[in-house]
Amino acid sequence: MKTSTSILCVLAASTLLVAGCDRQGTGSTASQRMDQSSSKMADATSSMTTATGDTAITAKVKAALIAEPGLKSTDINVETKDGTVTLTGNVDNPDMRVKAKQVASSTSGVKGVIDNLNVKTTS
């Protein structure tokens, strides 16, 4: 298994090197282009990791809201960006609004909570 991985890495590096050498007149060396490619790959990996983490946080917050007695979690929307959770939707009373925010805040991985919940008015 290690041999296969090593071979794939060597082939990928060779392909990048050959592709870099094929360009004419860019004013940068193959080494510089490989460094730039590595940097772009690291940025893409970081973005993917953040998106995956945000998706997991959203799922955990939704599950915690569902498990909370008295909260109508179907009326609460959850979105996460860079670990910050935004709650939108409607709750029955101010206490439920506070409870939803507490549940979200106490969920693992949450860095902050933006409360955009509306309290339903009684007619």
C-alpha positions in Angstrom: 0.0 0.0 0.0 2.8 2.4 0.9 4.5 1.5 -2.4 1.4 2.4 -4.4 1.0 5.7 -2.6 4.7 6.5 -3.2 4.4 5.7 -6.8 1.3 7.9 -7.2 3.1 10.8 -5.5 6.1 10.5 -7.7 3.9 10.4 -10.8 1.9 13.4 -9.7 5.1 15.4 -9.0 6.6 14.3 -12.4 3.4 15.4 -14.2 3.5 18.8 -12.5 7.1 19.2 -13.4 6.7 18.2 -17.0 3.6 20.5 -17.3 5.5 23.3 -15.7 8.5 22.9 -18.1 6.2 22.9 -21.1 5.2 26.5 -20.6 7.2 29.1 -22.4 7.9 32.7 -21.5 6.1 32.9 -18.1 9.2 34.2 -16.4 9.0 31.8 -13.5 10.9 28.6 -12.9 9.4 25.1 -12.6 10.2 25.2 -8.9 8.2 28.5 -8.5 5.3 27.1 -10.3 5.3 23.9 -8.2 5.4 26.1 -5.1 2.4 28.0 -6.4 0.6 24.8 -7.2 1.3 23.5 -3.7 0.0 26.7 -2.1 -3.2 26.5 -4.2 -3.7 22.9 -3.2 -3.2 23.8 0.5 -5.8 26.6 0.2 -8.3 24.3 -1.5 -7.8 21.6 1.2 -8.2 24.2 3.9 -11.5 25.5 2.4 -12.8 22.0 2.0 -12.0 21.2 5.6 -13.7 24.3 6.8 -16.8 23.5 4.7 -16.9 19.9 6.0 -16.5 21.2 9.6 -19.3 23.7 9.1 -21.6 21.0 7.8 -20.9 18.8 10.7 -21.5 21.6 13.2 -24.9 22.4 11.5 -25.9 18.7 11.8 -24.9 18.6 15.5 -26.8 21.8 16.2 -29.9 20.6 14.4 -29.8 17.3 16.3 -29.4 19.1 19.6 -32.4 21.4 18.8 -34.5 18.3 17.9 -33.6 16.6 21.2 -34.5 19.7 23.2 -38.0 19.3 24.7 -40.4 22.2 23.9 -38.5 23.6 21.0 -40.2 23.3 17.6 -37.0 22.7 15.8 -38.7 22.5 12.4 -39.3 26.2 12.7 -35.6 27.0 13.3 -33.1 27.1 10.4 -29.4 26.6 11.1 -26.5 27.7 8.9 -22.8 27.6 9.8 -19.9 29.6 8.4 -16.4 29.3 9.8 -17.8 27.9 13.0 -20.3 30.6 13.6 -23.9 29.4 13.7 -26.8 31.6 12.5 -30.3 30.7 13.8 -33.3 32.0 11.8 -37.0 31.2 11.9 -39.7 31.5 14.5 -40.1 30.4 18.1 -43.2 30.6 20.3 -41.8 32.8 23.1 -38.7 34.7 24.3 -37.7 31.7 26.6 -37.6 29.4 23.6 -35.4 31.9 21.8 -33.0 32.0 24.7 -33.1 28.2 24.9 -32.3 27.7 21.2 -29.4 30.0 21.4 -28.1 28.2 24.5 -28.4 24.8 22.8 -26.5 26.1 19.7 -23.8 27.8 21.9 -23.1 24.6 23.9 -22.7 22.4 20.8 -19.2 21.2 20.2 -17.3 23.2 17.5 -19.5 26.3 17.7 -17.4 29.5 17.9 -20.4 31.9 18.1 -24.1 32.2 17.5 -26.0 34.9 15.6 -29.6 35.0 16.8 -31.9 36.0 14.0 -34.9 34.2 15.5 -38.3 35.9 15.6 -40.8 35.5 18.5 -44.3 34.7 17.2 -46.8 37.3 18.2 -50.1 36.0 19.6 -53.3 37.3 18.1 
